[in-house]
Amino acid sequence: MTDKTEYFDPEWGYATLGIRAAEPRTENMEHSASVSLTSSHVYRSAAEAAAVFSGQQPGYIYARFSNPTVEAFEKRLAALEGGEACIATASGMVAIQTLCLALLKAGDHILASRGLFGASINLFNNILSRFGLETTWVDPTDPAAWKAAVRPNTKLFFVETPSNPLMELADIRALADVAHAHGALLAVDNCFLTPVLSQPLKLGADFVIHSGTKYIDGQGRCIGGAIVGDAQRVGKDIYSYMRTAGPCLSPFNAWVFLKGLETLALRVRAHSDSALKLAQWLKTQPRVKRVFYPGLPEHPQHELAKRQQSGFGGIVSFEVEGGREAAWKLVDSTKMLSITANLGDTRSTITHPATTTHARVTPEAREQAGITESLLRISVGLEDIEDIIRDLERGLA
């Protein structure tokens, strides 16, 4: 009988990879992936324990850095992103922190997109700065600005594309060329698009960052993150940091994410299809000033989106007439949409970024990033699009 537990076909499509890559079966040959909830592992002899601990023999040691369920999730996500290795972390924010602390040192310089998630901005400005890492903020849409901001000690470019919440796109290949020409590395947060719609490593990025909390989970249940990249920097250097510092993903959350990957391709394409319909409807509404969605032809980077993505994603942002008062009124008028800052859920969510996700960012930084008091962000869920539109009509009537 053929052993199918480790079968892998590099020609598989994304839907198949999400279901079949790195199937974690035990000797019981489970069809649905099992979860290994154990903090440590035992050995048959002292000699076997010594061989596993020294790395001379493969095996699991301690769940801080080696667990069968976490490993299966890492292998499957790496396969989806086209990477050689993946390290799973306790959250998406910890993934960014782990990347920086594992590979950078005091005195190094970071170039980061000014369109980052609010917590990411605070991480670079208020936490990593304490360890001697300086960050300069750059327009994500202008590769020339990145080139102009490079210093001799610049070691990392960090960008979200599309940006949160204004859906600005970075030209990944152009930024990779600039970074590599100056001896720096490029990390791309691929949370909004997932590997279903974008594969930054194929465009020259060195690392892909994920918040598994979002589309990978898909139902708003668990917290987790991941770093995908090459066998040396991720598989050895970042793994070494993980082994010592321990910002690890729990086996149970890894199991939830592993199951989430099985439906990722179907869900993300459905989110994207509905988001485009919502964006098209919003731009016809008299009280909507502007819609931010790369799938609209009038988006300034629509052509770039078509070049480097296979879809436009499930996030739509828009500005309403009337500032914060009108924005809050619209939020409060909804009956079905969830008022929460999370995204990537089966349930549609509505958020006022200026007072939630970016509330801890300075007003000056918000203004520079274009995050106004009239801006709202919707993570389009998997409900019927007609019901989502009807729920928003109350506040726009």
N, C-alpha and C positions, 0 to 999 in steps of 0.2 A: 504493500500500500504506500502511495506517495505521501511524504510528510509535508503537509501544507502549512505548518505553523510559521515558517519563516519565508514562504514563497513571496517573491517580489518581482514585478515586471516593470521596468523603467518606461515602458510605453503606455502604462495605465493613464487614464484621464484623471482630472481632479476629483470627480465624484467617486471613482473607484479607489483612488489613493486614500480619500477620507474614510473609507469603509474598511479597506483591506490591508493597507500598509501597517506593518508591525503589529500583527494580531497577537496579543499577550495570552497564549494558552498555557495552562499548566498540564501536568500529567493526566488530569481529568478531562482534557480536551473540550473545554467549554466553547460553545458557539458564540455566546455573548461574552465580552471581555469581563474577567473577574477583577476584583480589587484586592490588592495585597496590603491589608491594614496591619502592619507590623513595624515596630521601631528598629528591630535588629534581626539578624539571621544566625543560625547555628551551623556547626561544622561537624563532620564525622570524626575528625581527629585534630590534635594540636598541629600536626604538619599541614593539614589542609587549611586550617585557619591562618597559619603563617604564610602559606602560598597565596591565599586570596588577599590578605592585608598587604603583602609586598607587591602585588600586581602580577606575580608569576602565573597565577591561575585566575580565570574569570570567576566572578561570583559577587554576591551582594553582601554588604557589610553593615551599613547603618543608614536609616532612611533620610538622614540629613543630606546625603549625597548619592545614595544608590538604593533604588526601589524599583521593582519590576513594572508596576503600573505607571509610575512617573516616566520611566525609561521608554515604555511603549508610546506614551503621549509625545515625548520628545522626538522619537524616531518618526512618528507619523507626521508631526508638524514640519520636521525637517524635510521629509519627502515632498510634502505639499509646497513648501517654499523653494525647493530645489537646492537646499543647503546640505552641507556635509555633517553638521552637528547642531544640536539644540540643547540649551540648558533651560529648564523650567524653574520659575521663581514664585515666591509667595504672592506677588501682585505685579501689575504692569509697571508701577512706579519703582518697585524693587528691581525690576529688570533693567531699567535705565540706570539706577544707582549702581547695580552690580557691574554693568558694562563699563561705567566710568571708573569705579574704584579698582576693578580688576586690571584695566589696561592703561590707565593714566597715572601720573604722579604729580606731586606739588610742583607748580611752575608751568604746567601745561596749559594750553589755551584751547577753548572750545568755541566753535561757531555754531549758533543755534538759530533756527527759524523763529522769528518773532510771533508766529502764529501757533505756538504750542498750547496745549492744555494748561489750565491755570496751575495745577499742582506741579507740572513739569517745570514751569517758569520758576516757581518757588524753590524747587529742588536745585536748579542750577544757580539761582541768585542767592539763596539764603542758607543752603546746606553744603553743597559741593564747594562753594566759595570759602568755607571755613577750612577746607583741606588744601587750599592753595590752587584751586582750579578756577580760572577766570573765564567768564563767558561773554561773548559779544553777540548781540542780536541783529539778525540780518533779514531783509525782505526775502521770503521763500521763493518768490516768482522771478528773481533777478540774479542769474548766475554771475553776472559781472560784479554785483555787489559782494558776493561771497569771495570772489577772487581778490577784490580790493581790500577786503577785511582780513585776509590771511596774514599771519605773522610767522616769524621763524619758528616759534614754539607752538603753532597751531597743530594739534594732533587729532582732533575729531570734529567732523561736521555732523550735526544732529538735526533731523527734519521730520515733521509730520506732513504727509501728503495723502489726501487733502487735509488742509489745516482745520483745526477745531476753534471756532465754529463757522468760519467764513468760507470754507471749501476752496481755499486757494491751493493751487497745485505747484509743486516743485518739479522741475525737469530733472529727474533722477540721473539720467545718463550724463547730462551736462555737469551736475554737481559732483558726480563721481569723477569725471575727468579733471575738474578743478582740484578736488581733494587729493587725488592720486598724484597730480603734477607737483604738488607741494608736500608730498610725503605724509598726508593725513588720511584718516579713515572716514567712511561715510556710513552712518547708521540711519535707517529709515523706520519710523513708526508706521506700521501697516495695519493699524487697528481698524480704520474706517473701511478698508477695501478687502482685507484678508487675502490669502493667496489665490482665492477664486477669481478675483478681479485684477490683482496686481502682483507681480513677482519682482520686487526690487533687486534681488540678487542677480537676476538675469540682465538687469539694466546697469550693472556695475557697482551696486551697493555692497558694502562689506558685511553689514549686519542688518537683520530685520528684528524689530522689537514688536511684541504683542502684549496687549492686555487681554488675557483669555477670558476675563470677566465679561467682555462684550460679545461679539458675534460668535466666538469659538464656543462659549457656553451656550449662548442664544436664548436662554430663558431666565437670566438674572438670578442665578442660584449661588454661584461660587466666585471667589476672588483668586486670581492667579495671573501669571505673566510668563513670558518666554523670550529668549534671545536665540536667533538662528544665524549661522554663519559657517565658517570653515572649520576643518578638523583641528588646526593648530590653535587659533585664537579662541574659538568657542570650546572646542572639544578638550583642550588641554589648559590654556591659560585661565579662561573663565571657570572651567570646571574646578581647577585648583582653588580658586577663590571661593567657589561654592562649597567645596569640601571643608574648608577651614572656617569661613564666616557663617555659612549655613542659612542663607536667605531662601530656603527651599520651599517647593510646592508640596502640599500635603497629598498623600496617595489618594484619598477620597476625592479631592478636587480634581486631581489628574484623571481619575476615572470618569468624572462628570464631563470634563473637557474631551476626553477620548470619545465618549459617546456623542458629544456635540459635533465633533469633526465628521461623524458619519452622515450628518444631514447638512453640513455647512454649505456645500455647493447649491443644493436646492433652496435653502433658506436665503442665502445672500443674493442669489439671482432674483428671487421673489421680492425681497426688500427693495432691490434696485429698480425693478420694474414698477413697483407701486410708488417709489419716491419720484421717479420721472413724471408719472401721472399727476402726483400732488404738486410738483413744481410747476408743471404746465397749467394747472388750475389756479394756483396761487398768483401767478403773474397776470391773470385776467381780473383779479379782484381790485376794485377801486381803492380800498384802504391799505393795500399792500404797496409799499414804496419800491421795494427791490427784493428779488429772489436770488439766493446764492446756491446754485446747483450746477456742477460741470456738465450735466447732460443737456442743458439748455444751449442752443446755438449762440445766444448772446453772451454767454459766460466768456470772459476774456481768454480763458485757456481751454476752451472747448476742443480745439484741434489737438492740443497736447494730451488732453484726457483720452481722446480717441486713439492716439498713438501709443500711449504707455499703459493703458488700462483696457480690460475687456468688458467693462461696465462702469457705471457712474456712482454706485454706492447707495446706501439707504438713508443718508442724512441730508435734510433740506433745512436751510436757514433763510430767514426773511425778515425784513424790517416793515413795521406798520407805521401809519401816520399817528402822531400823538404822543410819542415818547414812552416813558415807563408806564404812565397811567393807562394808556391804551394797550400796551403790551400785557400788563398784568390783568387788565379786564378781559382780554382775549383768553389768557391762560385760565382764569377763574370761570369763564363761561363754558369751558369744555366739560363734558360729562363722562366721556369714555377715555380720552387720553390721560395717561398717568403723569402727574406733575412730579417729576423726579429728574435727577441729572444723569442717571444711567442711560446707556444706549446699547443698541444691538440686540434688544429683547424682542420676543415674539409680540409683545405689547408695545404699541406706539407710545412714545413719551414726548412731553413738551417741556422746554427749559428756557428760562430767562438767564442767559449766560452772565450778564453784567452783575447780577446779584446772587449767583450760585457758583458755577464752575470757575468764574474769573473774579469772584468777589474779593479775594485776597490779593489780587494783582492791583498795583497802584492805578489810580485813575489815568495818569499820564500814559502808562503802558497800555491800558485798555484803549485809550484814544488812538495811540499810535498803531495798534493792531486793528482798529476799525470796529471794536466791539462797543456798540452804542446802546443807550437805554431802550431803544425801540426794537432791538434785535431779539428774535426768538429762534430756537433750534428745535427741530422735530426729528426724532429718530423714528422712521416709518416702520411700523411693525408688520405683522402678517394678517391683520384683520382685513376685511374687504375694504378696498380703497374708497368705495362709495360711503361707507360708514365713517371713515376717517375724515373725509371731506365734509360730510354732514355735521360732524361734531365741531369742526372749525367754523362752519357757516354761522353759528350762533353769535360768535364774537366779532365776525366780520360783517354782519348784517347792517 
